[in-house]
């Protein structure tokens, strides 16, 4: 299951979670608290937690199963932290699962067309010297009823390269099936 | 005030300014900074100091100054005459240290602030093999399900779930190779 394998990035993120006092951690899980952790570490914490919760909801894991999986993913989880996760999931897990199921069934679409643009943000009212290249994508998506909608989004160059690399992984996975 | 204290307060002030204007920490107010760092200054004196430092930080950030530009800028500032215009050597040193350690993060914040299209917050995917379908399609087809998490700053995420077969994925890869070519040609020019 993607997202729960152990990598050194996951380990260090998990260790950072252990540095938060348990009641703060509980607060952070549903809204950001003002902790003086390095910004990227905090972003990683939030993404790791959201990703784990969403995966657990999709697979309808019980609180015990979720905690067991987290432990498999990294040895660095602090016991107190796992207890909080267990409690939160026992209270809210099934609700999230139900919501996700309803959400997912309605919305699998086909990408009909993809247009791209490579741009450079030169300056803005808050920064005269922005000099920031970006990739912008415009996706034409048809849903299951045939209705067409457009989704556009921007990526920084490193984000785009990651995106590209993930699609290469997808291609490899499709070939091996 | 001992030198070490002055340096510490200056560092704290600059850090607080960054937290408020670039890192979205709205709970940091001018009053908070004054009480924490400069309790002995009068409100007017602190306000003047705060505004001056804020204005300097904004100028440095807006121009995304490199080392040379920063030194030239700070030197010019220390030479300015007049009580409220000039910058002390200590303040210049503090600003220099501050910019070295915060530049990347402030830049990231500014780039983010100027992006109004949704950004890509996450991508997850899985590959399924179709075993049966109500429309009588042949089974055994491999299909990739890709979920894109998109969102603007401060807004909730929009999840877009898309289905791709091998042909589609290859079409996408072809476009991405074109994008990469375009990126490479710009990098080589500059």
Boltz contact constraints between the chains, C-beta under 6 A:
constraints:
  - contact:
      token1: [A, 107]
      token2: [B, 161]
      max_distance: 6.0
  - contact:
      token1: [A, 108]
      token2: [B, 161]
      max_distance: 6.0
  - contact:
      token1: [A, 108]
      token2: [B, 163]
      max_distance: 6.0
  - contact:
      token1: [A, 109]
      token2: [B, 162]
      max_distance: 6.0
  - contact:
      token1: [A, 110]
      token2: [B, 163]
      max_distance: 6.0
  - contact:
      token1: [A, 111]
      token2: [B, 162]
      max_distance: 6.0
  - contact:
      token1: [A, 114]
      token2: [B, 175]
      max_distance: 6.0
  - contact:
      token1: [A, 116]
      token2: [B, 179]
      max_distance: 6.0
  - contact:
      token1: [A, 118]
      token2: [B, 182]
      max_distance: 6.0
  - contact:
      token1: [A, 121]
      token2: [B, 114]
      max_distance: 6.0
  - contact:
      token1: [A, 124]
      token2: [B, 114]
      max_distance: 6.0
  - contact:
      token1: [A, 126]
      token2: [B, 110]
      max_distance: 6.0
  - contact:
      token1: [A, 126]
      token2: [B, 113]
      max_distance: 6.0
  - contact:
      token1: [A, 127]
      token2: [B, 62]
      max_distance: 6.0
  - contact:
      token1: [A, 127]
      token2: [B, 110]
      max_distance: 6.0
  - contact:
      token1: [A, 128]
      token2: [B, 62]
      max_distance: 6.0
  - contact:
      token1: [A, 129]
      token2: [B, 63]
      max_distance: 6.0
  - contact:
      token1: [A, 129]
      token2: [B, 64]
      max_distance: 6.0
  - contact:
      token1: [A, 132]
      token2: [B, 111]
      max_distance: 6.0
  - contact:
      token1: [A, 135]
      token2: [B, 179]
      max_distance: 6.0
  - contact:
      token1: [A, 151]
      token2: [B, 160]
      max_distance: 6.0
  - contact:
      token1: [A, 152]
      token2: [B, 117]
      max_distance: 6.0
  - contact:
      token1: [A, 153]
      token2: [B, 117]
      max_distance: 6.0
  - contact:
      token1: [A, 153]
      token2: [B, 118]
      max_distance: 6.0
  - contact:
      token1: [A, 153]
      token2: [B, 120]
      max_distance: 6.0
  - contact:
      token1: [A, 153]
      token2: [B, 150]
      max_distance: 6.0
  - contact:
      token1: [A, 154]
      token2: [B, 115]
      max_distance: 6.0
  - contact:
      token1: [A, 154]
      token2: [B, 117]
      max_distance: 6.0
  - contact:
      token1: [A, 154]
      token2: [B, 119]
      max_distance: 6.0
  - contact:
      token1: [A, 155]
      token2: [B, 120]
      max_distance: 6.0
  - contact:
      token1: [A, 159]
      token2: [B, 120]
      max_distance: 6.0
  - contact:
      token1: [A, 164]
      token2: [B, 176]
      max_distance: 6.0
  - contact:
      token1: [A, 166]
      token2: [B, 123]
      max_distance: 6.0
  - contact:
      token1: [A, 167]
      token2: [B, 172]
      max_distance: 6.0
  - contact:
      token1: [A, 167]
      token2: [B, 173]
      max_distance: 6.0
  - contact:
      token1: [A, 170]
      token2: [B, 125]
      max_distance: 6.0
  - contact:
      token1: [A, 170]
      token2: [B, 144]
      max_distance: 6.0
  - contact:
      token1: [A, 170]
      token2: [B, 169]
      max_distance: 6.0
  - contact:
      token1: [A, 171]
      token2: [B, 169]
      max_distance: 6.0
  - contact:
      token1: [A, 173]
      token2: [B, 127]
      max_distance: 6.0
  - contact:
      token1: [A, 174]
      token2: [B, 127]
      max_distance: 6.0
  - contact:
      token1: [A, 174]
      token2: [B, 142]
      max_distance: 6.0
  - contact:
      token1: [A, 174]
      token2: [B, 144]
      max_distance: 6.0
  - contact:
      token1: [A, 174]
      token2: [B, 166]
      max_distance: 6.0
  - contact:
      token1: [A, 177]
      token2: [B, 129]
      max_distance: 6.0
  - contact:
      token1: [A, 177]
      token2: [B, 142]
      max_distance: 6.0
